Amino acid sequence: MTTILILGFVQALFFAILALTKKNKEIADYILAALFLALCYQLGVNFILSSDYKYDFPHLLGTADPLALVYGPLLFFFIKNYIDGQHLYKPKYLLHFVPFVLDHLYSFYHFYHLDGEQKINIYKEISEGRPGLEMSIAMIVRSLSPLIYSIWSIKILIVHRKNLKKLYSFTTQKLTLNWLWHLTWSMFSIGALALILNLIIVFFDVADWVHLRFIIFAFAAAWVFVIGYYSVRKTPFYRSFPIEGLTTLDVDDKSRRPEKYEKTRLKEEEIDNLKSKLLDYIEKEKPYLNKNLTIGELATSLDIPSHHLSQLINDQLGKSFFELINSYRVEEVKQRFFDPGYQNLTLFGIAMECGFNSKASFNRIFKQLTSQTPTEYIKSEKAA
């Protein structure tokens, strides 16, 4: 067990340094470094507690436990900033760390001010029996924090994934951010494990329960590797797929709170003109042939703000940007299937030239819009 803690400590320290020394650092990198440093400290302290070194460093006892209250907020803000770097910081965000501060203040009043020998004696008394009421409450609350923030982070990722179709005409794993889902669900799993173990410790007589808790830290050490593997070298989403004035996390705000965005909303007299301008441009210029087309690029070509174009497509055409562009792609594919000029291409080759970026997405979208697979469509048209 101690070997796992040491490996986790070294990994966390390495990834923290890597995050802090990379070029073109973003706010998300600093948040990530803080998360790694917190894990590094907790794993290091728990290694000391699991060995005789605790007698040499008694003042470290209890100092790492409140850190369980910062992992959730840090991962949550990392995800939020990774997706939407335009909202870098708000003073109210500090409120998320109040439980961590209060935990430390309570520990300072009841434990931190004691001398080393007193701390060792208290630690021995606790480890030889069941935790008292105050410690039991603290253990459960600290276990709940990662669970709560995991659920909150999942909600953020759901909003992001739902709104992708309003801004992008294509879909990839880089867009859906599957790796962030893996990070979030892994933290949820560790939080759930911690809660289960702590409830067992609190409500049942468990021999050597202090060492039982090291199972949690062993999984935390493994989580360090997962975070480092997925996140350190990733380019923030908002920088990889920029759309000026819109992100997947705020694209719905203008419709939810129209009074706040009244000045940015389309005027009635502009709607018909912009709708004609949009449809004429798509039919004549065929921007949908660009497989990586975003609403920002189309808005730039039409010389209108991205949020106006989003409103126009969603409210006036009753479609998402993804649905609009891919409906044109499917129509283009259907025409080229029977065009002698494209008979040298495979079905997927034609689809690629019409703006689709994968065979799976082409087949799925084609069947959604025509109720037939491409092969079935060709056979039915030839039979007719």
N, C-alpha and C positions, 0 to 999 in steps of 0.2 A: 504493500500500500504506500509506504514512504517513497518508494522509487517512482510511483505514478505521480505523487505530489511534486517531487523534484522535477520530473519531466514537464509537468504542467507549469511549474514556476518558470523554468528556463524558456519554454515556448512562449508564455505570456510576456516575459521580459523582451524576448527577441522580436515578437510581433509589435510590441509597443514602440520599440526603437525603430523598427521598419516603418511604422505608420508616421512617426515624427520626423524621419529623415528623408522621406520620399519627396520628389520634386512636385511642384504645383499642388501643394497641400490644400485641401478643402476643409471646411468646418467639420464635415463628416469624419475626416481623418483624425482630428483632435478628439472628437467624441469617442472614436474607436480606440485611440491610444489610452484615453482615460479608462475605458472598459477593460483593456488589457492590463493596465497598471493595478486596477482594483483587484482583478483576478490574481495577478502576480502576488500582491500583498497577502491576500487571503490564503492562497495555497502555501505561501512561504510560512506564514504564521501557523497554519495547521500542521505543517511538517514539523515545526518546532514543538508544538503541543504533543505530537505523537512520539516524540523522542525525549531523551533526558536533557536536551538543550533548554527545555522550559525552566529548568532550575537556574540556568545562566541568564535567561531573558524573561523573567517573570512579568515584567511590565508590558509585555506584548499580549498577555492573556486577556481575552475578551475584546481586544481592539479591532479584530477583523470581522466579528459577527455582524455588526450593523451594515457592513458592505452589501449584504444580501438585499438591502433596500435601494441600492443604486443601480444594480444590473438591469432591472426592468426599465427605469427611466432612460438610462444611457442607450440601450438597444432601441427603445421607442424613438428617441430623438435622432439616433443615427439613421434609422429607416426614413423618418420624416424628412430629414435634411438631405439624405441621399436622393430621394425622389423629387423634393422641391427645395432647392437651395436658395430660392428667392426670399424665403422667410427664415433668415439666419438666426435671429435671436429675439425673444420677447422677455421682458422682466418677469412676467407671470410664470415662465417656465421653471424658475427657481423654486416655485412652490412644490414641485414634484420631489424636491430633495429635503423638504421639511421633516418627513418621518426619519430620515437618516440623521439629521442634525439633532432631533429630539431624542433619538435612541442614544446618541453619543452623550448628550447632556445628562440623561438619566444615568448612564453608566459612569460618567464622571462623578456624579454626586454619590453614587452607591458603591463604586468599585475602583475607579481609576486612581483616586487619591490615596488608596491604601499602600502600605509598603510591600516589598516583594514577598516577604515571608507570609504575610497575611493573605496575599493573592494565591500563593501556592496552597495554603491550607484550605482556603475556600474552594479552590479547584478540586482538591482531593476529596473534600466532603461531598461536593456535587457529583463527582464521577463515581463515588462509591454508593450513591443512593439515587433516588428519582429527582429530577429537577423540581425546584419549588414552583409556586404559582406564578411569580413574576417572570421567571425564566421560561416557563411553559408558554405563557402568553407571547413572550418575545419570539420564541422559536416558531410558533404558528403564524404570527404576523409576518415575520421575515420570509416564511415560505409562501405566503399568499401574494406578496408583492410581485415576484416574477410571473406568477400566473395571471394576475390582473393586467400587467403591462403586456404580456404575451397576447392576451385576448384583444387588448386595445390596438396592438401592432397589427394583428390579423385583420381587424376592421379597416385600418389604414390601407393595408395591402389589397383588401377586397375593393375599396373605393378606387384605388389605383387601377386595378385590373378591369373593373367595370367601365371606367372612363377612357381606357385606351382607345376604344372604338370611336370615341368622339374626336380624337386628335390624330390617329394614325391609320393608314390604309393597309397596313400589314401587321403581322404578329410574329414574334420570335421569342425565344427564352430570355433574350436580353430585355425585351419589353415587359414580359410577364414577371420578371424578377423571381424566378423559381428559387434561386439560391437564398433570397431573403425569407421566403416561406420556410425553407429548410432551417435557417437559423432560428426563426421565431418558434416553430414547432419544437425544435430541439430544446430551446429554453423552457417552453411550456412543459415538456416532458421531465426535465430536470426539476422544475418547480413542483410538479405533481409528485415526483418521487420524494423530494424533500418534505413535502407536506405529509405524505403517507408515513414516512419514517418518523417524523416528529410527532405525529399523532400516536403512533405505536409507543414511542418513548414516553409521551406524556400520560397516556391512559393505561399502559401495561407495565408490569415489572420486567424490565429488560436488563439482563446482566451485561455489564460493560457497555452501556449504551453510548458512552462518549465515543468509543471507537466505531460503533455502528454508524455514527454520523459521518465517518470518513468515507463511506460509500458515496455520499452526496458529492464530496470534494473530488473523489476519483472520477465521477462523471463530469464534474466541472472542468477537470484537467483535460478530459477528452473534448469537451466543448471548446476549449481554447484552440485546439487544433482545427476544429470545424470552422470557427470564426475566422481564424487566420488564413486557412486554405481558400475560403470563399471571398473574403472581403478586402484584404490588404491591397491587392493590385487591381481592384475594380475601379473603373472610371465612373464617377457619380452619374446617375441616370440623367439628371437635368442638364448635364454638360454633354453627354453623349447624344441625346435626342432633344436638342433645344427647340422650343416653340415660344417665340417672344410673346409675353403677356398672358400665357396660359400654362397651367400644369394639370396633371391628372387629379391633383388634390383640391384644386380650386375652380375647375371648369364648371361645376354645378352651382357655385355660390351665386352667380349672377341670376340664375333662375330661382334659387331658393330665397334670396334676399334682394328682390328687385329694387327696393327703396334705396339700398346702399349703393347700387350700381346704375341708378337711373340715368346718369350722364353718359354712361357707356353703352346704353341699350340702343338698338336700332329704332329709327323713327319710322312711323307708318308710311310716310311718303317716299322713303328710300327703298322699301322692301321689294316692290315689283321690279324696279330698275336693277337692283342688285341680284335678284333671282334670275332675271334674264341674262344679265352679264355673266353670272356663274355658269349657267347651263350652256350658253353659247360658247364660252371659253372651253368647257370640258369637251363639248362635241367637236369643236374645230381644232383645238390644240392637243387634245388627247393627253393631258398630264398624267392620267392613270397608267400610262405605259411605264412610268417611273415606279419601279417596285418598292422604293423606299419613300414614296410621297407622304408628306405630313401636311396637316392643315395649315401649318405656318408657311410652308413653301407655296401652297396654293394661294394663301392670303396675300403673300408678297407679289405673286404674279398678277393678282387681281387688284393690287394696290388698295386693300382694305384691311382693317385690323383683324387679327386672328379671332378675337372674341366675337366680333360682328359676324364673321363667316360661320363660326360655330353656332351662334344663335339662328342664323338664317337656315342652315342645314337642318338643325334639330327641330326648330319651331315651325318653319315654313314648308320644309320638304318632308318632315316627319320621319327622318332617317338619321342614323349616325353617319359621321364622315366615312367610317369603314364600310358601311353598307352601301353608301352612295357610290364610292369609287369602285368597289368590287362588283357592283351591278353593271357598271360600264365595262369593266374588264371581262366579265362573263359574256356580255353581248359582243365584244370584240373577238373573243375566242370563238364564239358560235359562227361568226362571219368567216373567220379564217379557216375553220375546219373544212369548208367547201371551196376555198379560194385556191385555184391551181398554183398560185405563186407560193403557197406554203405547204405543198404536198410533200416536199423533201424533209419536213420536220415531223417529229413525233408529236403526239398529243401534248405531252408535257413541254416539249420544245416550243410549241405554239403558246402554251400557257405562260411560259417564262417571258416570251416576247411581248405578251399582253399585260405584264406587270405582276404576275404571281411569283412568289419567291420560294415556294416549296410545293412538292407534289401533294403532300397531305392537305395543306390549306386549300390548294386548287380544287382537289376532289371534294372536300367538305363544302366549300362555298358554292361550287357549281351545283352540287346536289341540293343544297339548301334553296337555291334560287330557281332551279328547274325541276326539282323532284326526280331527277334522273342522274345517273353517273354520266361522264362524258361519252363513254362507249355506248351506253344505252341511248343517249341522245342522238348520236350519229346514226345508229341503226334505225331508230324510229324515223328520222328525217329521210334517210335513203328509202325506207319502205314506203313512206308517203309519196 
